[in-house]
Every structure is written in C-alpha cells, then in structure tokens.
Amino acid sequence: MTPDDQVHGLSPQVMYEQFWRKEADQRWKMRGLKAAGGFAAGIVLAYRFDLPGPVVVGLVLGLLVGVADMIWAWYSYEATAVWRGRRRGETITGKLLRRRLRRFGYQVLDGRAVPGQASIDHLVIGPGGIWVVDNEAWDPETEIARYGDRLFLGEKYGSSVAKALVSASESLAEVLSRESGIPVTIEPLLAVHGGKLRGTVTAEGLTLLKPRLTARWILAGPRTEFDEAQVELLTRTAARVLRRMG
C-alpha cells in the first residue's frame, strides 16, 4: 500500500493530525539544532559582553530557545483544535466575551435562532451597542483577506458567509426594535478559529477577527449609547423573542 493509498478518503483534519504525529521526530531534531544555535550564540554573547560563565550563559540561552520552540509548536497545533473538531469555537468565544465584557455592563446570550434566519452563536448587548458574534473554523493554510471590496477565504469569495450573517443581524435588529420600542442597529462579527488572519478584516459588511480580539473590538468602538434600563429591556426582549438552540 502506497502512502497515497493510506490517506485516500481521509478528511483534511485526520490527515493533519497524522502528519503532525509523523513529523514529531523531525520537530525534535530541528528543536535540538535551534537549541544548539542558542547555546553557541550565548557563548558568543558572553565573551562579547564579558559575562561570567560563558558556558552557563550558553546553556541558559539554548534552553530558552528550545522551550520557546516547543511552546510555539504547541500553540500552532492548538490553534487548529476547533477546525479539527477537538474543541467548540462557540464555547471558547463565549467564555472570552463573558470574562471581559460583563464587568462593563454587557450581557451575552448564547445559541439563539433569529426568526426566519439562521441561528447565531452569541448576541452581545451593552452600553455601547449590540453585536452578533458567530464562529467559523478554517484550515491553517486558508488565508482570510480583503481585496478591493470583496472578502476572500483562501481562493474563494466569502460573500455567502458575509451575506448570511449580515442578513441575520439586520433581521434581528428589526425584531428587537419593534418588540422593545428602542431603535437599534446590530454589527455582525465573525470569530475566526484557525486560518491565516492578520489583525482584523472588514469586508462586505462583516468584520472577521480572532476570538481573543472580539471583546476588545466591542469595547473600543461604541456604536451607540444605551443606559442600564435600556440594556436590561433589550436583553429581556431578546431572551423572549429569540428561540434558544439546544
């Protein structure tokens, strides 16, 4: 059986995990070379700056380089956990939103269905406005970017992704405005797990960003001003009119 036969029919996620395990020895070899480079650099620096114990300095720097490489490798692998199905993106983002926003008077509702539209992962209501936050995961090689006015997910247009979330946000804003008596607009955000995303990308009415940046984005740019009573009314209205997903 050839290597191609062994991976034929496997999902990209399973193939990724298999290759990751197979490349473990190679990563350790490269880590050893990097640590050796750190050791050599430490000795050179010790002599250059007349530091005591050049061998000790070399060992410390080599160890730091090796540990840093190990941490980076682990972080890179963990960044694919949602895409590989090992973790749930909505759980990660929900915890981050609550931890960072609640002390500022924001409420977070999870797993709601917009009437006549797709379900949403999180609805954030607070003094600065209202946001819909959804979650998506892409493989590590998918570059997420804006070219002109268009959103691209790898080599494909991201218009369908943007349109669905923008439409859900507009429908929800209409429902909340009607049911609460408070005119509202809702900004859609997409928390991206995996893929290649530099900072934030805003295109076709949708902002894409890493989960750890969602709360900062919400706090950094208030879109309106709601008092405590309005936040409470909007939250209760949303909890009443939006069907909770299992």
Helices and strands as residue ranges (DSSP letters): H 3-7, H 12-22, H 24-48, H 54-78, H 89-101, G 102-104, E 107-113, E 119-126, E 129-147, E 150-153, E 156-157, H 159-180, E 186-196, E 201-203, E 206-209, H 211-220, H 228-241, E 243-244
